[in-house]
Amino acid sequence: MTGGKVKKSLGPYDSTHERILETALGLFSTKGYQGASTREIAQEAGVAEVTLFRHFPSKERLLQEVLSRFSVLPSLKAYIPAALELPYEEALTGMADHLFDTLVQIKDWVRVMQAEVQRSPEKLLTVFHGFIDDLFDTYASFFRELQQRGNLGDFDPEYAARAFHGIVFCYFSIEELLHRKQYKANDRGEAIRQFMRIFALGTVSRPADR
């Protein structure tokens, strides 16, 4: 796959549709959304451009599915029901670990997309922020359910979602994109546990909240 570091196993779903998606991920990771043309994606995937458009009516739709398929979102949604039954800090740490692992797997793509969003057309912003909204909504659903069970305090779940994501993404950015781990090594597992403990202390239910 073009893009080298970004590799995703297709498992039993090795179809034309999946091959186009994986190729798009690789080219978006190295050339950016604007730089990777649908013709080039089709050629790399070994299909005609008209075939690509049969699967994805537009380049924006292709990006939307790449975001959905190769992001943290699908497995996060699957994890939430189990997380709701875990001790709160353990659930937070599990979600944070998974988010960090996923970001590391696609960090070349994350780096390129950050630059692309700054200069890309409105259609790209709409697709990207639509995905971010869905991600935040998923986190918020976790906090909201625990609030309804009386386990968490009185706060806006959407802001909690943004705060949770911000903690993990900032740590990922500093460690992986800015290479702080090469300057000063640290225990990633312990760092995430400490971050989630601090986050939990600010969101757990207290007698005054009840």
ABEGO torsion letter per residue (X at the ends): XBGGABBBBAEAABBAAAAAAAAAAAAAAAAEAAABBAAAAAAAAGBBAAAAAAABABAAAAAAAAAAAABAAAAAAAAAAAAAABBAAAAAAAAAAAAAAAAAAAAAAAAAAAAAAAABBAAAAAAAAAAAAAAAAAAAAAAAAAAAAGABBBBBAAAAAAAAAAAAAAAAAAAAAAGAAAABBBBAAAAAAAAAAAAAAAABBBAAAX
